[in-house]
Every structure is written in structure tokens, then in C-alpha cells.
Amino acid sequence: MILDGKALSKKILEEIKIEVQKLDKKPHLAVILVGDDTASRIYVNNKKKTALNIGINSTVIELPEDTKEEVLIEHIKKLNNDDDITGILVQMPLPKHINKDNVVCAIDPKKDVDCFTPENVGKLALGMKPYFYPVTPQGILIMLDYYGIQIEGRHVVVIGRSNIVGKPMVQMLLQRNATVTICHSQTKNLDDIIKTADIIISAVGKKIVRCKMVKYKSVLVDVGISRDANGKLTGDLNFSDFKDINEILDFVEAFSPVPGGVGPMTIASLMLNTLLFEHTGILRRIAKSGLE
């Protein structure tokens, strides 16, 4: 089957909107954008638009490229102390003269909706509950659960060791009793490892997984985003060995497309975090109702 993150995220956002309407005080997401990176600006605008569409307040603080690190951290401290702000997100990447680690450490862990701070990351690594779970790994697990993909006891190969996806994905899969192998640029015999996987989660940003080489009836989750020679958005999965979508669906148990898979689930996951409450009720209702 196709793991339709676009349709599922739409349903989640509709449920969040219903919950937000019940609240006397609306959640408020603050996003800081430093510089004028085109991709970052698009991401920030999408986050703000999504938040406003579901009733979550959103403020974007735009700072020039030459902003000093201490000035950026001062903005973060003000947001930490602002009771109206429930979530803080600093859009990455930052200009090279700013130390990313210092910036992340300045964010209040209780407002760290991306789960980047050492306290939240440390709790996740220890098997404790962080204030928030990382948005992309959380979105992936929500999607797999919704489509009935078993995780416990299965061998999951995670390709990519970033702090945003790969590393936290491993921790969250271990908490779900999966057997996990993490691969990266220095991994030898990657193809042989991929062939042993029941579930493959690839977050590299280039065509790295030839899908005829994976195990029959495996699950393929594509987190990578890049553009091909024609400028078309694409992911890490290379389906060129298959003649059409029907042949793909006959071979794999499930796969997530790019676009329309993990990307929308990341945004939905961020909004769930910003809502600042246990959202299992929302996910339970969605599981019962299905997608329309």
C-alpha cells in the first residue's frame, strides 16, 4: 500500500483544529528565521500558514543574516519568559558565524517543540519521556501505526545519522521493541544490510535505495528530499527497476511517496507538539474513523 502522509496529516490537522477551538487560550508557536535562505523561508511560511489555518497563533521573528549570536539568544530568552508562547522553533540552518549548539541550549526544554535541546534528547536516549518527541520520527511512527505496520520484533534499517531524523528515530524504534541497524556514509556493504530489513527508513537526500534490491514485502519509508535533473522533487527510493506503480505495490508491503509522505506528517507532528497536550485521543479517533 501507499503510506499517504498527505491525507493522514490533513485528518490530523482537522482534529487539532477541533481541539484548539475548545481552548480558552490558544497555543502559540514562535519561529525565528535568521537570514534569507529561500528554502528556510518557504518552510517557515508553510509552518505559519498551517498553524493559522487550524487556529494556532504563530509569530515569525525575522533577523538579518549578520545577526550576532548573543542577539539571537536574547530573543530566545524573551520567548522563554513569555507565558503566551507555548512552542519555540529556530529554523535551521543558521549562518555560519552562529554556534548552533549554543542557540539550541538556550531554548527552554518545555517549549522545545523540535526536541533539539540536550534535556529532551537526553531523556529520549535514556528511555525517559521528553517534553516533546522529535517531529519527523514521531510523524513516521504515527503514519506506520495508522496503516497497521507492525514495528515490534521487526528489523528496521535506518539510513542517515542526523540529529534531526536518524539518531532519534533509532531511539524511538528501540522503545517500540524493534531491532535497529543504523547506516551512514561510512557503512560498508550497505546493499547487503538493506536486503535484511523488514522496514527501511532512509533520510539521506539522494537516490540511495534501489528498490529491486530490498527484501520482498518490506516497508520503505522515504524521508529524503532532493531534486532530479529536471527539477522534480524526489526522495531516496529509486523505483527505476519497476515498470509501473502496480509492480511496486506487488513487491513491497508499503512505501511512502515523495512528495506526499513524510513531509506532511512532519508538519502535522509539529502542530501536535504545539498543542501541548497528550494527543493520543486525536490519534485514536483518527484510527477509528479512517481517511475520507
Beta strands, then each sheet from edge to edge (+ up, - down):
strand 1: 28-34
strand 2: 57-63
strand 3: 87-90
strand 4: 155-159
strand 5: 179-183
strand 6: 199-202
strand 7: 209-210
strand 8: 219-222
strand 9: 226-227
strand 10: 233-234
strand 11: 237-238
strand 12: 254-255
sheet 1: 2+ 1+ 3+
sheet 2: 5+ 4+ 6+ 8+ 12+
sheet 3: 7+ 11+
sheet 4: 9+ 10-
end
